[in-house]
Amino acid sequence: MPGFWFHRASPAAVLAVAGEDAPRFLQGQGSADLSGPVGSCQYTLWLDHRGRVQGDSHALRTGEEAFLLVSAGTPGADLRSRFDSFIVADDVEIEERTGKVLFTLGGARLAPVLEAAGVRLPSAGAFSTGEGAAEGSGLPPEAFFFRIARGAPDCVECLFDADAAPAVAAWLERNGAEECPFSDLEAMRIAARIPAVPRDIGPGETPFDGGLGDVVCLTKGCFLGQEVAARQARLGRWPKILVRVEGSVKVDTDKAYPVFSDCQEVGELRSSVYQGFGLSGLALVKRSALGGSAVVNLSAEGGEPLRVVRGDGDSD
């Protein structure tokens, strides 16, 4: 990746959630602790009663009774439908915000460029805005900046109206930023074994299956799926594990593929990208089946192997 870069995409969901009961309602729905002060930002998972992942988002607390939920992969209609099914007599209003764009920004020069433009780089667990940004930057005052795990230091998401995208992109390029393709971001994410929701973990998995136990707060009080999450955390065991794999096999990176070990199907290749050395991907496999094996295949008959790249927490 270059020293200063950006990528633009359309968010899957931008929901404004407000009302007297909004803080209590979201706290009881999400896996993370969302009780922080105005200006806080937390990445959270939305689980069902079985503790399985129904979606994710960053939750920006924009007011005492107001939040902005931003998700790169979970559709807004899915999140809204899920929330609506739990709103009974709660004072909670949900509004979809359309026409938004997400710029992912990164690189060693990100902080000084933003600061020169009058924008504060957000700290962990918080967000900042474009209020006070220099006019020449094209950054609208209502832009939101928050940190995101992408596998590289100082990655920041910037959310604003799509109409401003050309001006912001031009300003970034004038400051030496290169626009990067999605495959570059995927390569960083996969190398760091950061799961994407719902592609890598979704309705069939719990947070622990995808290595997202740190997004589950078991001390904040009751939330949907808490009992299952608490049991898995207490036992320290879960049925699946997300592993990184490498190889020279040819696949369609937009598709998922069954994964086999010793002629038995043990999981699925969920994400993949091609780099200079070949294919790199994330596979969700049965923890019990992997054992000490360092190789899996995309065919029961064997064929071109995929090497399992071991990382922290992979061993039994």
Sequence and secondary structure as in RCSB ss.txt:
>XXXX:A:sequence
MPGFWFHRASPAAVLAVAGEDAPRFLQGQGSADLSGPVGSCQYTLWLDHRGRVQGDSHALRTGEEAFLLVSAGTP
GADLRSRFDSFIVADDVEIEERTGKVLFTLGGARLAPVLEAAGVRLPSAGAFSTGEGAAEGSGLPPEAFFFRIAR
GAPDCVECLFDADAAPAVAAWLERNGAEECPFSDLEAMRIAARIPAVPRDIGPGETPFDGGLGDVVCLTKGCFLG
QEVAARQARLGRWPKILVRVEGSVKVDTDKAYPVFSDCQEVGELRSSVYQGFGLSGLALVKRSALGGSAVVNLSA
EGGEPLRVVRGDGDSD
>XXXX:A:secstr
  SEEEEEE  SEEEEEESTTHHHHHHTTBSS     TTBEEEEEEE TTS EEEEEEEEEEETTEEEEEESSS 
HHHHHHHHHTT SS   EEEE  SEEEEEEEETTHHHHHHHTT     TTBEEESTT  GGG   TT EEEE  S
SSTT EEEEEEGGGHHHHHHHHHHTT EE  HHHHHHHHHHTT   TTTTS TT  GGGGT GGG  SSS   TT
HHHHHHHHHHT  SEEEEEEEE     TTS EEEEETTEEEEEEEEEEEETTEEEEEEEEEHHHHTT  EEESST
T  SEEEEE  TT   
